[in-house]
């Protein structure tokens, strides 16, 4: 892997654990900065040391607000 292909991330804020999984992996809501960009809201599973991650979804603040509104309106 060359420097152009390097993938960097930083969890800038942890909001909490959504669910606990096998081997200490937890699904969490965090703000994550991907490759030095502004942090976005992120829901995905993380290893206990936060060095490995599973598939997830990344949302802007506006997208998260719309998701919350949809969930509230649906009664979930």
Secondary structure as the mmCIF struct_conf table of DSSP 4:
data_model
#
loop_
_struct_conf.conf_type_id
_struct_conf.id
_struct_conf.beg_label_comp_id
_struct_conf.beg_label_asym_id
_struct_conf.beg_label_seq_id
_struct_conf.end_label_comp_id
_struct_conf.end_label_asym_id
_struct_conf.end_label_seq_id
HELX_RH_3T_P HELX_RH_3T_P1 UNK A 3 UNK A 5
STRN STRN1 UNK A 9 UNK A 20
HELX_RH_3T_P HELX_RH_3T_P2 UNK A 22 UNK A 24
STRN STRN2 UNK A 26 UNK A 34
TURN_TY1_P TURN_TY1_P1 UNK A 35 UNK A 36
BEND BEND1 UNK A 37 UNK A 37
HELX_LH_PP_P HELX_LH_PP_P1 UNK A 38 UNK A 39
STRN STRN3 UNK A 40 UNK A 46
TURN_TY1_P TURN_TY1_P2 UNK A 48 UNK A 49
BEND BEND2 UNK A 50 UNK A 51
STRN STRN4 UNK A 53 UNK A 59
HELX_RH_AL_P HELX_RH_AL_P1 UNK A 61 UNK A 74
TURN_TY1_P TURN_TY1_P3 UNK A 75 UNK A 75
#
